[in-house]
Amino acid sequence: MQLTATWSKTFTFTKIFKNFALSIVILILSTLGLVDFTNAKVQVAHIGIGVTNIGPGFSSPQISVEWQMDKASSLEGMMGIDTLQNSNSLSLGARFNRHLFIEESLDYSVYLGGGLMNQGASEGTSSSGFFFEAGGMANVYLSGLPNLGIQLGSGLRMESPTSSRIRTVFFSGFHYYF
């Protein structure tokens, strides 16, 4: 029993570290200009379908749909499901993004969001609650794949499934725009 719990924590940390490391590499390459963004474009009045990973805490990636309403804002809906035996989890949420700096292949945004969550425990019990989140993020559009957006962000998240807590979050994801 001890060995299983230790392996689970190590696996989760390794998974989070790999996602974080990949996101940092993409961010550094795009900041230094080592990736060619000259022909990329920001997707306005399009719908993007993709995956968002909320980092530590909620272990399953979330399917997300983002609607770029206009050049200054977008709305994103997310749903994550994990059907692990005796430990089911569900998260439904929405996020409003306000673009502050818009360039041809990159936009910086602040976001405000919230939703409902239900997290199961290994004993078969579950706890439901809500979450609110706020922070900043960047969307990167690569020149060779103009319909693919890579999303990186961080911020604060308040959760209340068992008891209220505030924590920092890091997330990454991608959307393909139609």
C-alpha positions as CSV (number, residue, x, y, z in Angstrom):
1,M,0.0,0.0,0.0
2,Q,2.8,2.5,0.8
3,L,4.7,1.5,-2.3
4,T,1.6,2.2,-4.5
5,A,1.1,5.7,-3.0
6,T,4.8,6.6,-3.4
7,W,4.8,5.4,-7.1
8,S,1.6,7.4,-7.8
9,K,3.1,10.6,-6.4
10,T,6.3,10.1,-8.4
11,F,4.4,9.4,-11.6
12,T,2.3,12.5,-11.1
13,F,5.3,14.7,-10.5
14,T,7.1,13.2,-13.5
15,K,4.1,13.9,-15.7
16,I,3.7,17.5,-14.5
17,F,7.5,18.1,-14.9
18,K,7.5,16.8,-18.5
19,N,4.5,19.0,-19.4
20,F,6.1,22.0,-17.7
21,A,9.5,21.4,-19.4
22,L,7.9,21.1,-22.8
23,S,5.9,24.3,-22.4
24,I,9.0,26.2,-21.2
25,V,11.0,25.0,-24.2
26,I,8.3,26.3,-26.6
27,L,8.1,29.6,-24.7
28,I,11.9,30.1,-24.9
29,L,12.1,29.2,-28.6
30,S,9.3,31.6,-29.5
31,T,10.7,34.4,-27.3
32,L,14.1,34.1,-28.8
33,G,12.8,34.1,-32.3
34,L,14.1,30.7,-33.1
35,V,10.8,29.7,-34.6
36,D,9.6,31.4,-37.8
37,F,6.3,33.2,-37.1
38,T,6.4,35.6,-40.1
39,N,3.3,34.2,-42.0
40,A,1.3,33.1,-39.0
41,K,-2.0,34.8,-38.1
42,V,-4.3,35.3,-35.1
43,Q,-7.6,33.4,-35.5
44,V,-10.4,36.0,-35.4
45,A,-14.1,34.9,-35.6
46,H,-13.1,31.2,-35.6
47,I,-13.8,28.3,-33.4
48,G,-11.0,26.2,-32.0
49,I,-11.2,22.6,-30.7
50,G,-8.4,21.2,-28.6
51,V,-7.1,20.0,-25.3
52,T,-6.1,22.0,-22.2
53,N,-4.0,20.6,-19.3
54,I,-4.6,22.2,-16.0
55,G,-1.3,21.2,-14.4
56,P,-1.2,20.0,-10.7
57,G,-4.5,19.1,-9.1
58,F,-6.8,17.9,-11.8
59,S,-5.0,15.1,-13.4
60,S,-6.9,14.6,-16.7
61,P,-6.6,16.8,-19.7
62,Q,-9.7,18.7,-20.6
63,I,-11.4,19.0,-24.0
64,S,-11.8,22.6,-24.8
65,V,-13.6,24.7,-27.3
66,E,-12.5,28.3,-27.9
67,W,-14.5,30.9,-29.8
68,Q,-12.5,34.0,-30.9
69,M,-15.4,36.5,-30.7
70,D,-13.4,39.4,-32.1
71,K,-9.8,40.6,-32.1
72,A,-9.9,41.7,-28.5
73,S,-11.6,38.7,-26.7
74,S,-12.4,35.0,-26.7
75,L,-14.6,32.6,-24.8
76,E,-13.4,29.1,-23.9
77,G,-15.4,26.1,-22.5
78,M,-13.7,23.1,-21.0
79,M,-14.7,19.6,-19.9
80,G,-12.5,17.0,-18.2
81,I,-13.5,13.4,-17.2
82,D,-11.5,10.8,-15.4
83,T,-13.2,7.4,-14.9
84,L,-10.6,5.7,-12.7
85,Q,-12.3,3.0,-10.7
86,N,-13.7,4.3,-7.4
87,S,-12.1,7.7,-8.1
88,N,-14.1,9.4,-10.8
89,S,-13.6,13.1,-11.5
90,L,-15.5,15.6,-13.6
91,S,-14.7,19.3,-14.3
92,L,-16.9,21.7,-16.3
93,G,-15.7,25.3,-16.7
94,A,-15.6,28.4,-18.8
95,R,-13.0,31.1,-19.3
96,F,-13.2,34.6,-20.7
97,N,-9.9,35.8,-22.3
98,R,-9.2,39.5,-23.0
99,H,-6.3,40.0,-25.4
100,L,-4.0,42.8,-24.3
101,F,-1.2,42.7,-26.8
102,I,-1.9,41.3,-30.3
103,E,0.8,40.6,-32.8
104,E,0.7,38.7,-36.1
105,S,1.5,35.4,-34.6
106,L,1.1,35.9,-30.9
107,D,-1.3,37.3,-28.4
108,Y,-1.1,38.0,-24.7
109,S,-4.3,37.8,-22.7
110,V,-5.6,38.0,-19.2
111,Y,-8.4,35.5,-18.3
112,L,-11.1,35.1,-15.7
113,G,-13.0,31.9,-15.4
114,G,-14.9,29.4,-13.2
115,G,-16.8,26.2,-13.1
116,L,-17.9,23.1,-11.3
117,M,-15.8,20.2,-10.2
118,N,-16.4,16.8,-8.7
119,Q,-13.4,14.8,-7.4
120,G,-13.6,11.2,-6.4
121,A,-11.4,9.6,-3.7
122,S,-9.9,6.1,-3.6
123,E,-12.4,5.0,-0.9
124,G,-15.3,5.6,-3.3
125,T,-16.4,8.9,-1.8
126,S,-16.5,12.1,-3.8
127,S,-16.7,15.8,-3.2
128,S,-18.3,18.5,-5.3
129,G,-17.5,22.2,-5.5
130,F,-16.7,25.1,-7.6
131,F,-13.5,26.9,-8.8
132,F,-12.6,30.4,-9.9
133,E,-9.4,31.3,-11.7
134,A,-7.7,34.4,-13.0
135,G,-4.3,35.0,-14.6
136,G,-2.4,35.6,-17.9
137,M,-1.6,33.5,-21.0
138,A,-0.1,33.6,-24.4
139,N,-1.4,32.0,-27.6
140,V,1.3,31.2,-30.3
141,Y,0.4,30.6,-33.9
142,L,3.1,28.8,-36.0
143,S,3.8,29.9,-39.6
144,G,3.7,26.4,-41.1
145,L,0.5,25.6,-39.3
146,P,-1.6,28.8,-39.3
147,N,-4.8,27.1,-37.9
148,L,-3.0,25.6,-34.9
149,G,-2.7,27.7,-31.7
150,I,-0.5,26.7,-28.8
151,Q,-1.7,28.1,-25.4
152,L,0.5,28.7,-22.3
153,G,-0.8,30.3,-19.1
154,S,-0.5,30.7,-15.4
155,G,-2.5,32.3,-12.6
156,L,-4.4,31.8,-9.4
157,R,-7.2,29.3,-8.8
158,M,-9.6,29.0,-5.9
159,E,-11.2,25.6,-5.4
160,S,-13.8,24.3,-2.9
161,P,-14.3,20.5,-3.5
162,T,-13.4,19.5,0.1
163,S,-12.3,22.8,1.7
164,S,-11.5,26.2,0.2
165,R,-8.0,26.7,-1.0
166,I,-6.1,29.1,-3.3
167,R,-3.2,27.8,-5.4
168,T,-1.1,28.8,-8.4
169,V,-1.7,26.9,-11.6
170,F,0.1,26.4,-14.9
171,F,-1.6,25.2,-18.0
172,S,-0.8,24.4,-21.6
173,G,-2.8,23.3,-24.5
174,F,-3.5,23.6,-28.2
175,H,-6.5,24.4,-30.4
176,Y,-7.1,23.8,-34.1
177,Y,-9.2,26.6,-35.5
178,F,-11.9,26.2,-38.2
